Amino acid sequence: MFYPERIKNISPNDLVLEVGPGANPFRKSDILLEKKFSDEIEARSQRADKGKIKTNKQIVLFDGEKFPFKDKTFDYIICSHVLEHVDNVESFVSEITRVGKKGYLEYPTIYYDYIYNFNIHKSFLLFRDCILFWMPKSESSLNDFVCVQKLFYMANKAGKKNIIKELKKYFFQGFEWDKKVETKKSNELSEVVFTESEIKFKVSFVQNLKNLKAKIF
């Protein structure tokens, strides 16, 4: 999870479900919902090679589709870095909002996969104007560039992650929701990328000096 500070609306007595907790469940989660994997190799790949879950919290297994809980069982649901692994985001999100009253969603954007193209990621996502847009990666031509992306993927595996830190606000989104989440399947990349006006970079100190020098001389 890249934005834990955005989880603000969990009350002391709330029953909290975490969907797909990976190897490190959130500290305020009460129950963990985990998919039944075919083997440990698949499980490790879905957890970014971080091993088994180490927790004393209750773990509930499911088939990856319908959640085994009644409507509005939970006061809060955390789903971090799971939606990009899902084939049908609309169906999955509807299950989250069915069993929960409010919650938090976090996921990588298309820019993260544009650089690294993790083969376990299935969907591009972007939240804009209160709508969660999603597009199957298979409907894009991103895989045509795997030979180029391989360099960045291998650099990431080797621990070279500065680009992730520097572009974190564009690589990942996270937001709290209340009662419902509107989703829309996209057929155009334009709906899952930031507009030019949404992309803003601070001018570096070095660039400021160059600009000042140019004005003086």
N, C-alpha and C positions, 0 to 999 in steps of 0.2 A: 504494500500500500504506500502510495507516494504522498497522499494528503490526509493523514489521520486527524489533523487539526480541523478538518471540515466536518467531522462527525461531532455535532454539537447538541443534538436534540434527543439524546438517550436519557430518560428519567431514571432515578435510582431504582424504582420498582419495575422497570420495563423488562419484559421477557425478550431476549435478543437472539435471533437466529443469524448465523453466518453461513452463507452459501459458498461452497468451494473454498475453504479456508487455506488451502495450500499447507505448507509445513509450519506456518506461524499464525495461528488464529489471533484475532483481535482480542485484547484483554477483557473487553466488556461483553464478549459473546457468551451466551449460556449454552446453546445447542449448536452443533456443527452439522451441516448437511453436505455430504460428500457423495460423489458419483461412484458407482460400482465400476471399477476398471477391470479390463480383461486380464491384466497381469501387472506385476510391479514395474516393468519397463515402461508401460503406458502411464502408470501412476506417477512415476518419477518425471517423465517428460512433461506432464501436465502441471507438476509442481516446480518446474524449472530446475530439475535435478537437485532439489533441496531435501530429499529424503522423506521419511514418513512423518506424519503428524505426531508431535509430542505434546500430549495434553491429557488432563484428567476430566475434561468436559465430555458430555454425551455426544457420540457420533452416530448420526442416522444416515444410512445408505439409501440411494435411490437410483433409478435407471437413467437419469439425465433429462427426463422430461417432466412428468407430473410429480409435484412435491407431495409426499405422504403426510400431509397435515390438513386440518379443517380450515375453512375460511377464517381469516383474521385471528389466527392462533397467536401470532407474535405482534408485539408492540413496535418492534424495530427489526429491520433486516439489513445486514451488511452483505454486499455482493461486490467484491473487489477482484478485478482481473480474471473474470469468468466469462463475461458476455462475448469477448472476442473469440472464445473457444466454441461458441454455440452456433448451430446451423440456422435455427429460426429464432432470432432475437425477440421478435414480437411475442411468440408463444412463451418463451422463457420469462420475459418481463411480466407477462400477464399472470404467471404462476407466482412470481415474487409479490405482486400487488394483491393477488388473491389471498395469500396466507399472511400478509403483513399489512400493518396500518401506515407505516412510514419507514424510511430507510435511507441507505446511502449506496450509490453506484459509482464505481471507478473502473476505468479501462484505458488502454492505449488508443491513440488516434491513428489514422492512416499514415501519418508521417513516421511513426515508429516502425511500422512494417515496411514503409518505402525504403528505409535504411537497412533494416535487418531481415525482413521477410521471414519471420518464424513460421515454420510449416504447420505448427499446431494451431495457428490463428486462422479463423474461418470468416470473420466479419470485420468490416470497418465501421466505426461508430463516431458520431459527433452530436453533441447536445447544443441546440440553438433554438432560440425563441420558444422555449418550453417544450420542444419536441426532440426526441432521441431518434435521429436518423441512423439507419444502418444499411449496409450493402454487403452482400456476400463477396468475399475476396475472389472467388472463382469466376465472378462476372466481370472482373477487371483483367488487364493484361500484365499485372504486376509480376507474375511468375516468369515472364519473358526475360526478366533482368536478374534472375537468380545468380547467374555467373558473375555479375557485377556486385550484387549484394553480399556474396560469399565473403569478400574481404572484410566488410563491416561486421558480418555475423561472427567471423573468426576472431576479430579484434574484440568484440564484446565478450566472447567466451574466454579470451585471454585476460579479461579484467580492464580493458581500456574503455571506460565508460564516461569520460568527460563530456562527450557530446550529449549524453542523456541528461546530465546535470545542467548543462547550459541551455538545453531546449526543453526542459521539463514541462513548462507551461503549454508547449505546443505538442509534446509527445503524449501527454496524459490529461484526461479530464476526470473530475470527480464532483458529484453534487448530491445533496440531500433531496428527497422527494417526500411528499405527503399525500396519502390516499391513492394517487394514481400517477402513472407515467405514460404519456402519449408517445407512441412509436410510429415511425413511418419507414417503410422499405424504400430505398432509393435505387434508381436506375442510372443516375448520373453522378459522377465523381464530384461535381460541383456542390452537391448537398452534404458531402462528408469531408470537405476541406474548409479551412478558414478563408474568409474573404480578405482582400488586400488591406482593408481598413482594420481588420481584426489582428493583423500581424504587425507588431510594434517591437522594435529593438532599441534599447538605450544606446546612445552613441558612446563609445568607449573613451576613456581619459586620453589615450594616445591620439584618437581621431579628433578630439576637441582641441588638443595642442596643435595638430596640423592645420585645423580650420582657423585657429587664432593666428598662427604664423602666416597663413595665406592672406589674411586680412591686413596684417601689419606690413607685410612686404609686397 
